[in-house]
């Protein structure tokens, strides 16, 4: 078993809601489940990545907990912020989601490099 195979919350287990999109709570739980990976990879090297990652998760969660029923999907959060004219405001949940997506993509790319045999962390980064 690997860290990823025994994770309690995995992105692959999230069931998309056909018309509504990605469930917020399950997505956030899967994001939080990845945080320990950053510690294992290198608490010093990945400290800024972890801080950014966790900060963005918290921003989305703060929006979610203001109205869990209304913001039960990420799409509903984004559409609400777009209609309210705050989607592009610094520290909005929409901006946090954008940066979180970029962080996840970065982490996936790094792990792919390692999986493909790259031994040098700097090169993999």
GIQUI-V790332 format. One record per backbone hydrogen bond with DSSP energy under -1.0 kcal/mol. CO is the residue of the C=O (numbers start at 1). NH is the residue of the N-H. E is the energy in kcal/mol with one decimal. If there is no record, write none. Layout:
co = <CO | CO>
nh = <NH | NH>
e = <E | E>
This chain:
co = <2 | 10 | 11 | 17 | 21 | 22 | 23 | 24 | 25 | 26 | 27 | 28 | 29 | 31 | 34 | 35 | 36 | 37 | 38 | 42 | 46 | 47 | 48 | 49 | 50 | 51 | 52 | 53 | 54 | 55 | 56 | 57 | 58 | 59 | 60 | 61 | 64 | 67 | 72 | 73 | 74 | 75 | 76 | 77 | 78 | 79 | 80 | 81 | 81 | 82 | 86 | 89 | 92 | 93 | 94 | 95 | 96 | 97 | 98 | 99 | 100 | 101 | 102 | 103 | 104 | 105 | 106 | 107 | 108 | 109 | 110 | 111 | 112 | 113 | 114 | 120 | 121>
nh = <6 | 13 | 14 | 21 | 17 | 74 | 27 | 28 | 29 | 30 | 31 | 32 | 33 | 34 | 37 | 39 | 40 | 41 | 42 | 46 | 50 | 51 | 52 | 53 | 54 | 55 | 56 | 57 | 58 | 59 | 60 | 61 | 62 | 63 | 64 | 65 | 67 | 71 | 24 | 77 | 78 | 79 | 80 | 81 | 82 | 83 | 84 | 86 | 87 | 85 | 89 | 92 | 96 | 97 | 98 | 99 | 100 | 101 | 102 | 103 | 104 | 105 | 106 | 107 | 108 | 109 | 110 | 111 | 112 | 113 | 114 | 115 | 116 | 118 | 117 | 124 | 125>
e = <-1.3 | -1.4 | -1.5 | -3.5 | -3.2 | -2.5 | -2.0 | -2.7 | -2.4 | -2.0 | -2.2 | -2.7 | -1.8 | -1.2 | -1.5 | -1.1 | -2.0 | -2.2 | -1.1 | -2.8 | -3.1 | -2.7 | -2.2 | -2.8 | -3.1 | -2.1 | -2.2 | -2.0 | -2.5 | -1.9 | -2.0 | -2.6 | -2.7 | -1.6 | -2.5 | -2.8 | -1.3 | -2.7 | -2.1 | -1.5 | -2.4 | -3.0 | -2.1 | -2.4 | -2.6 | -2.4 | -1.8 | -2.6 | -1.2 | -1.0 | -1.5 | -1.9 | -2.3 | -2.4 | -2.0 | -2.3 | -2.5 | -2.5 | -1.9 | -2.3 | -2.6 | -2.3 | -2.3 | -2.5 | -2.5 | -2.3 | -2.5 | -2.8 | -2.2 | -2.0 | -2.1 | -2.8 | -2.1 | -2.4 | -1.8 | -2.4 | -2.5>
